[in-house]
């Protein structure tokens, strides 16, 4: 359930709040719930991405920072 006060915030204010909440979770050890299988898969994907980048292959997708900036531009 969304607290009523949040609905009164602008889109930019809600995005900032969301960013702050995300950062607070990213820094909380108890919020990090990767099981060993998922950790291995992520390590494999990161290694694959690193190999592709070193070989000059442009990775699929968009870097996270570019995605966030695109969302912010879209909702300004």
Secondary structure, DSSP 8 states (H G I E B T S, - for coil): ---HHHHTS-HHHHHHHHHHHHHHHHT-GGG----HHHHHHHHHHHHHHHHHHHTT---SS--HHHHHHHHHHHT-
